[in-house]
């Protein structure tokens, strides 16, 4: 298929439903949550989380919403760009992308995140790619999706 920005964004709007975005937020939340607990264990403070914080984190996972400026807001931002919303500030986009990459792919001992190639075919990875490089960068992935349908 020959893609244009308009047709690509239309296809991405079909793909990035509210349910898909919520499921991806839950999947990412689970990864970060597990990572947090592994590090608490590394520091010998596995029971260091207050009960109130535990309850709050469970609500965040269930409702895929956290108040304030956080990882969920960064994911929402790149999802909206992938659905065709216009970027308002390239610096803000970069800040959100850096938060996602740091949270998911930056080990404690490295200055920069190491992002595996497999990330770029995930729901979040494709949205990040659109936000970072433009919708044209995902035309080949959209071709694969259309062929599989």
N, C-alpha and C positions, 0 to 999 in steps of 0.2 A: 504494500500500500504506500502511496505517496502521502507523506504527512505534511501538514502545515501546523503552525502554532495553534490555530483555532481547533483543528480536528484532534490534535494531540491532547490539548487541554480538555476537550470534550470527552475523550476516552479516559483520561485520568480522573475526571469527575465521576464517570461511571464506576471506576475502580475504587476510588477513595470515598467509600460510603462512610457514614458515621460509625457503623458497626465495625468496619475494617479498621478505622482509625482507633477506635476504643480497644479493640483486640490487640492492636500493635502496642498501644500504650501499656496495656496490662502485661504483655510479653516483656517489654523493656523494663517496666517497673519490677517485675519478678527477677530479672537479671541483676539490676542494680541493688535490689533488696537482698538477694543472696550474697552478692559481693560485699555489701555492708556487713552482714553477719560473719562472713569469713574473716574480714579484717578485725571485727570486734574480738573474734576468737584468737586471732594472731596476737592481739594486744592483751589477751587474758582478761577481757571485760565482756564476755559474751552476754552476761546479764546486765550490761551497762545501760541498756535502753529502759527508760521509765515506762511503766504500764500505760500512761497517758499517750506517750509517743507511739507505742505499739498499736493502740486502738486507732490513733489518727492515721497511721500508715495503712492499716487495713481498710479504712474508709477511702483513702486515696486510691488504693488498688481497685476497690469495688466500683467507685464512681469515676475513675480515671480523671480526676480533677484535683489539683492542689492550688490553693490560693497563693498569689504572689508570683514572683519571677523565678521560674524553676524549670526543670527538665521537661515536664509536661507542657509548659507554655512554649518551650522551644520546639517540641514535636508538633504542637498545634500550628505554630508559625510556618514550619516547612511544609506541613500537610496542606495548609491553605494556599501556599505558593504553588504547590503541585496541582492543586485544583484550579489554578488560573488567577488567583488573586494577585494583583500587582504588588511588586516589591516597593516599599516606601523608602527604605534606607539601606543601601548595601552594607553599611557598618553594622546595622542591627541584624541583618541576615547573617553576616559573618560571626557575630557574637552568639547567635542561636546555634549555628552550625558547630562552632568551637565547643560550646557547652555539650552538645550531643556527642561529639567525637571524644572529648575529654572523659565524659561520664562512662562511655562504653568501651573505649579503646586505649586509654592512657594508663599504663601500669605505674605504680608508685615510683619506680626507678628511672623512668624515661621522661624526657622533657617534652617530647611530641608523641601524639597518639600513633599507634600502628593500626591501620584500618585494613582488615583482610578483604580480599577481592570479593568474597562471597557476600559481604555486607551490601554491595551495590545492587544486588538483585532482590533484597528484602523490601518490604513495604516502606520502611523508614529510609533505607538506603536510596531507593529510587526518588523519594521526596527530597532527600538531601541533595542528590545529584541535580535535580531540577532547580532547586534553590541556588546551588553553587554554580552550575554551568549553563543553565537554561534548558528549556523543554526539548530543544533539538538534540541534546545529549542522550535522551532516552528513546529516540525514534527506533533504534534497533531492538530495544526491549519491547516496545509496543508492537513491532512487527512479529516478535515471538508470541506475544499474548494473542494477537489476532489469529495467527496460524493455529494455535492450540484450541481456539474456540470453535 
